[in-house]
Amino acid sequence: MIPFSKTNRFFRSLPINLALILMCVLWLLPTLGLFITSFRTKEDVRTSGWWTVFAINKTEPDDTESTAKNSTFTLSNYADAIVGYKGTNSYLSDCASGGAGASIKFKCQISDLLNPEGMGVAFVNTLLVTVPTTLLVILFAAFSAFAFAWLDFKGRQWMFALLVGLQIVPLQMTLVPIARLYAAIGLQNSFLGIWLFHVGFGLPYAIYLMRNFMGSLPREIFESAYLDGANHWKAFTKLALPLSIPAIASLGIFQFLWVWNDFLVAKIFLSTHPVLTVQITNLIDPRGANWHILTGAAFLSFIIPMFVFFAFQQYFVKGLLAGSVKG
């Protein structure tokens, strides 16, 4: 046994561990600040930083004066963001006072959640964009990947090389031509139009990832299935799909996060049905007021991606490895 081997391993891995800890702190600290700020009142947000909530109050010896005040926590920022309230006070306080200061568009009822200027409707719009797009990309990518991996047809390698090359095409250069095309055929500001756009630009990488994963599956399994009389459909549904669950799950997570966090495409092709990322910018008053509710709105917008990431984070590594396996 080499002396001090454990000590040597510790010091060799110390820079990597410190780098990982630093990355975690840099990622978690802003999130913690945003989370705390989302529960603070408008006045507290305006006058002090979020870290002051951890300060210990200090009082004078005679207990007559306090040098630090207690922070007040409230759900007003979340309520204002969900219903799209832009009043001088807050939605909860105005409703509690009988709606005297509330805007005429609010009735202090459950129907306020349907206000098109709020995050509630935007949340539904985001789901209507993200879920169908993710499912369509997975479906088309699985079919195409099986064909590229296990079907022998003329020009297969050239078509796959072209598909890989399409990944370098900038999305931004196609916005104007496709916007003009959508306006001509009536797909502008429609869910179908944005589905087609996201599916079209998500498929090159999706097929590349799925094809490399399916191509790495044992050939003997498929040869045995074909010898037993299975056709391509059975080989695809009974063998390829069940064995490709890790790649499918990782692809679904990647695609879900990409579409959920999209701003530019949704802003251009779905302006009449704003999603969460677009609606956040609409909450700001033209004169710069009501910016304090952005904390609650921002946390509402990424709470679902955070849940998806932490629940299925092991598939991210598998997804990266699946795209790097030689098929």
C-alpha positions as CSV (number, residue, x, y, z in Angstrom):
1,M,0.0,0.0,0.0
2,I,1.4,3.4,-1.0
3,P,1.7,5.7,2.0
4,F,-0.6,8.7,2.1
5,S,-2.5,7.4,-1.0
6,K,-5.8,8.7,0.4
7,T,-4.3,12.1,1.2
8,N,-2.9,12.3,-2.3
9,R,-6.2,11.4,-3.9
10,F,-7.9,14.0,-1.7
11,F,-5.6,16.8,-2.8
12,R,-5.8,15.7,-6.5
13,S,-9.5,15.9,-6.4
14,L,-9.7,19.1,-4.3
15,P,-9.6,21.5,-7.3
16,I,-12.5,19.6,-9.0
17,N,-14.6,19.5,-5.8
18,L,-14.0,23.2,-5.2
19,A,-15.0,24.1,-8.8
20,L,-18.2,22.0,-8.4
21,I,-19.0,23.7,-5.1
22,L,-18.4,27.1,-6.7
23,M,-20.7,26.3,-9.6
24,C,-23.4,25.1,-7.3
25,V,-23.2,28.3,-5.2
26,L,-23.2,30.5,-8.3
27,W,-26.3,28.7,-9.5
28,L,-28.2,28.4,-6.2
29,L,-27.5,31.8,-4.7
30,P,-29.4,33.9,-7.3
31,T,-32.2,31.3,-7.2
32,L,-32.4,31.7,-3.4
33,G,-32.4,35.4,-3.7
34,L,-35.2,35.4,-6.2
35,F,-37.2,33.0,-4.1
36,I,-36.9,35.1,-1.0
37,T,-37.6,38.4,-2.9
38,S,-40.8,36.9,-4.3
39,F,-42.3,36.8,-0.8
40,R,-41.3,40.3,0.2
41,T,-43.5,43.4,0.0
42,K,-43.1,46.1,-2.6
43,E,-41.6,48.5,0.0
44,D,-39.1,46.0,1.3
45,V,-38.0,45.1,-2.2
46,R,-37.5,48.8,-3.0
47,T,-35.6,49.8,0.1
48,S,-33.4,46.8,0.9
49,G,-31.7,43.7,-0.5
50,W,-33.0,40.2,0.0
51,W,-30.1,39.2,2.2
52,T,-31.3,41.6,4.9
53,V,-33.9,39.0,6.0
54,F,-31.1,37.1,7.7
55,A,-30.0,40.1,9.7
56,I,-30.5,40.0,13.4
57,N,-32.4,42.9,14.9
58,K,-30.4,45.1,17.2
59,T,-32.2,47.3,19.7
60,E,-30.9,50.1,21.9
61,P,-30.3,49.4,25.6
62,D,-33.5,51.2,26.6
63,D,-35.5,49.1,24.0
64,T,-37.1,52.3,22.7
65,E,-35.6,52.2,19.2
66,S,-34.8,49.5,16.7
67,T,-31.9,49.8,14.2
68,A,-33.3,47.0,12.0
69,K,-36.9,46.2,11.1
70,N,-38.5,42.9,10.6
71,S,-39.1,41.9,7.0
72,T,-42.7,41.3,6.0
73,F,-43.5,38.2,3.9
74,T,-46.5,38.1,1.7
75,L,-48.0,36.2,-1.3
76,S,-49.0,39.5,-3.0
77,N,-46.4,39.2,-5.7
78,Y,-47.6,35.8,-6.7
79,A,-51.2,36.8,-6.7
80,D,-50.5,40.0,-8.7
81,A,-48.5,38.0,-11.2
82,I,-51.1,35.2,-11.6
83,V,-54.0,37.6,-12.3
84,G,-52.0,40.3,-14.0
85,Y,-52.8,43.0,-11.5
86,K,-51.1,46.4,-12.0
87,G,-52.9,48.5,-9.4
88,T,-51.2,50.9,-7.0
89,N,-51.5,48.6,-4.0
90,S,-51.9,44.8,-4.5
91,Y,-54.6,42.5,-5.6
92,L,-55.0,40.8,-2.2
93,S,-55.1,44.1,-0.3
94,D,-57.5,45.8,-2.6
95,C,-59.8,42.7,-2.6
96,A,-59.6,42.5,1.2
97,S,-60.7,46.2,1.4
98,G,-63.8,45.5,-0.7
99,G,-62.2,46.1,-4.1
100,A,-62.3,49.9,-3.7
101,G,-58.9,50.3,-5.3
102,A,-59.1,47.4,-7.7
103,S,-59.3,47.8,-11.4
104,I,-62.7,47.5,-13.0
105,K,-61.5,44.3,-14.8
106,F,-61.1,42.4,-11.6
107,K,-64.0,41.0,-9.5
108,C,-62.0,39.4,-6.7
109,Q,-63.3,36.0,-7.8
110,I,-61.9,32.9,-9.3
111,S,-62.6,34.2,-12.7
112,D,-59.8,36.7,-12.3
113,L,-57.4,33.8,-13.0
114,L,-58.6,34.0,-16.6
115,N,-57.4,37.5,-17.1
116,P,-55.4,37.4,-20.4
117,E,-52.8,39.8,-18.9
118,G,-52.0,37.4,-16.1
119,M,-49.6,34.4,-15.7
120,G,-52.5,32.0,-15.2
121,V,-53.6,32.0,-18.9
122,A,-49.9,32.2,-20.0
123,F,-49.2,29.1,-18.0
124,V,-51.9,27.2,-20.0
125,N,-50.6,28.6,-23.3
126,T,-47.1,27.4,-22.4
127,L,-48.4,23.9,-21.7
128,L,-50.3,24.0,-25.0
129,V,-47.1,24.8,-26.8
130,T,-44.6,22.7,-24.9
131,V,-46.4,19.3,-24.4
132,P,-47.6,18.7,-28.1
133,T,-44.2,19.9,-29.4
134,T,-42.3,17.5,-27.2
135,L,-44.5,14.6,-28.0
136,L,-44.3,15.2,-31.8
137,V,-40.5,15.5,-31.7
138,I,-40.2,12.3,-29.8
139,L,-42.6,10.5,-32.2
140,F,-41.0,11.6,-35.4
141,A,-37.4,11.3,-34.1
142,A,-38.0,7.7,-33.0
143,F,-39.4,6.7,-36.4
144,S,-36.6,8.4,-38.3
145,A,-33.9,7.1,-36.0
146,F,-35.0,3.5,-36.4
147,A,-35.0,4.0,-40.2
148,F,-31.5,5.5,-40.2
149,A,-30.1,2.8,-37.8
150,W,-31.7,-0.4,-39.0
151,L,-33.2,0.0,-42.4
152,D,-31.0,-0.2,-45.5
153,F,-32.0,2.2,-48.2
154,K,-30.1,4.2,-50.8
155,G,-28.6,7.5,-49.7
156,R,-29.0,6.7,-46.0
157,Q,-25.6,8.0,-44.9
158,W,-25.8,11.1,-47.1
159,M,-29.2,12.0,-45.7
160,F,-28.0,11.5,-42.2
161,A,-24.9,13.6,-42.8
162,L,-27.2,16.4,-44.2
163,L,-29.4,16.1,-41.2
164,V,-26.4,16.5,-38.9
165,G,-25.4,19.6,-40.9
166,L,-28.8,21.2,-40.4
167,Q,-28.0,21.5,-36.7
168,I,-25.7,24.5,-37.4
169,V,-28.4,26.5,-39.2
170,P,-29.1,29.5,-37.0
171,L,-32.8,29.7,-36.0
172,Q,-32.8,33.5,-36.3
173,M,-32.1,33.5,-40.0
174,T,-35.4,31.7,-40.7
175,L,-37.7,33.9,-38.6
176,V,-38.6,36.5,-41.2
177,P,-39.1,34.1,-44.2
178,I,-41.3,31.7,-42.1
179,A,-43.2,34.6,-40.6
180,R,-44.0,35.9,-44.1
181,L,-45.0,32.3,-45.1
182,Y,-47.3,31.9,-42.1
183,A,-48.9,35.3,-42.8
184,A,-49.7,34.2,-46.3
185,I,-51.2,30.8,-45.4
186,G,-53.0,31.9,-42.2
187,L,-50.8,30.2,-39.6
188,Q,-49.6,33.4,-37.9
189,N,-50.5,33.6,-34.2
190,S,-51.7,29.9,-34.2
191,F,-50.6,27.0,-32.1
192,L,-50.2,24.9,-35.2
193,G,-47.7,27.3,-36.6
194,I,-45.5,27.3,-33.5
195,W,-45.8,23.6,-33.2
196,L,-44.5,23.1,-36.7
197,F,-41.7,25.6,-36.2
198,H,-40.4,24.0,-32.9
199,V,-40.8,20.5,-34.4
200,G,-38.9,21.4,-37.5
201,F,-35.9,22.9,-35.6
202,G,-36.0,20.3,-32.9
203,L,-35.9,17.2,-35.1
204,P,-32.2,17.4,-36.4
205,Y,-30.7,17.0,-33.0
206,A,-33.5,14.7,-31.8
207,I,-32.9,12.3,-34.7
208,Y,-29.2,12.5,-34.3
209,L,-29.4,11.6,-30.6
210,M,-32.0,8.8,-31.1
211,R,-30.2,7.3,-34.2
212,N,-26.9,7.0,-32.3
213,F,-28.6,5.4,-29.4
214,M,-30.6,2.9,-31.5
215,G,-27.5,2.2,-33.6
216,S,-25.6,1.1,-30.5
217,L,-28.2,-1.6,-29.6
218,P,-27.0,-5.2,-30.2
219,R,-27.5,-6.3,-33.8
220,E,-28.1,-9.9,-32.7
221,I,-31.4,-9.0,-31.0
222,F,-32.9,-7.6,-34.2
223,E,-31.5,-10.4,-36.3
224,S,-33.1,-12.9,-34.0
225,A,-36.4,-11.1,-34.2
226,Y,-36.3,-11.0,-38.0
227,L,-35.5,-14.7,-38.1
228,D,-38.5,-15.4,-36.0
229,G,-40.7,-13.7,-38.5
230,A,-41.0,-10.2,-37.0
231,N,-41.4,-7.3,-39.4
232,H,-40.0,-3.8,-39.1
233,W,-43.0,-2.5,-37.2
234,K,-42.7,-5.2,-34.5
235,A,-39.0,-4.8,-34.3
236,F,-39.6,-1.1,-33.8
237,T,-42.4,-1.3,-31.2
238,K,-41.3,-4.5,-29.3
239,L,-37.5,-4.0,-29.3
240,A,-36.2,-0.6,-30.4
241,L,-38.7,1.6,-28.3
242,P,-38.4,-0.3,-25.0
243,L,-34.6,-0.5,-25.2
244,S,-34.4,3.2,-26.0
245,I,-36.4,4.5,-23.0
246,P,-33.3,6.3,-21.5
247,A,-32.7,8.2,-24.8
248,I,-36.4,8.9,-25.2
249,A,-36.6,10.3,-21.6
250,S,-33.6,12.4,-22.0
251,L,-34.8,13.8,-25.4
252,G,-38.1,14.6,-23.9
253,I,-36.5,16.5,-21.0
254,F,-34.2,18.5,-23.4
255,Q,-37.0,19.3,-25.8
256,F,-39.4,20.3,-22.9
257,L,-36.9,22.7,-21.4
258,W,-35.9,24.2,-24.7
259,V,-39.5,25.0,-25.7
260,W,-40.6,26.0,-22.2
261,N,-37.9,28.6,-21.9
262,D,-38.3,29.9,-25.5
263,F,-39.0,33.6,-25.8
264,L,-38.1,34.7,-29.3
265,V,-40.1,32.2,-31.3
266,A,-43.2,32.6,-29.1
267,K,-42.9,36.4,-29.2
268,I,-42.9,36.4,-33.0
269,F,-45.3,33.5,-33.9
270,L,-47.7,33.6,-31.0
271,S,-48.0,37.2,-29.9
272,T,-51.8,37.0,-29.3
273,H,-51.5,34.0,-27.0
274,P,-48.4,35.0,-24.9
275,V,-46.5,32.2,-23.0
276,L,-44.9,32.6,-19.7
277,T,-41.6,34.0,-20.9
278,V,-43.4,36.7,-23.0
279,Q,-46.0,37.5,-20.3
280,I,-43.3,38.3,-17.8
281,T,-42.2,41.3,-19.9
282,N,-45.8,42.4,-20.3
283,L,-46.2,42.7,-16.5
284,I,-43.9,45.7,-16.5
285,D,-45.7,49.0,-16.6
286,P,-44.7,51.2,-19.6
287,R,-43.4,53.8,-17.0
288,G,-41.3,51.1,-15.2
289,A,-43.7,50.5,-12.3
290,N,-44.8,47.2,-10.8
291,W,-41.3,45.7,-11.4
292,H,-41.4,44.1,-8.0
293,I,-43.9,41.4,-9.1
294,L,-41.3,40.1,-11.6
295,T,-39.8,38.0,-8.8
296,G,-42.9,36.0,-8.3
297,A,-43.6,35.8,-12.0
298,A,-40.1,34.6,-12.7
299,F,-40.2,31.9,-10.1
300,L,-43.6,30.8,-11.4
301,S,-42.1,30.5,-14.9
302,F,-39.2,28.2,-14.0
303,I,-40.7,26.2,-11.1
304,I,-41.8,23.5,-13.6
305,P,-38.4,23.3,-15.4
306,M,-36.8,23.0,-12.0
307,F,-39.1,20.2,-11.0
308,V,-38.4,18.4,-14.3
309,F,-34.6,18.8,-13.9
310,F,-34.4,17.6,-10.3
311,A,-36.8,14.7,-10.9
312,F,-35.1,13.4,-14.0
313,Q,-31.6,14.8,-13.8
314,Q,-30.0,11.3,-14.3
315,Y,-31.3,11.2,-17.8
316,F,-29.4,14.3,-18.8
317,V,-26.1,12.4,-18.5
318,K,-27.5,9.5,-20.4
319,G,-28.8,11.8,-23.1
320,L,-25.4,13.3,-23.6
321,L,-23.8,9.9,-23.7
322,A,-26.4,8.6,-26.1
323,G,-25.6,11.4,-28.6
324,S,-21.8,10.5,-28.4
325,V,-22.0,6.8,-29.0
326,K,-20.8,5.6,-32.3
327,G,-23.5,3.8,-34.2
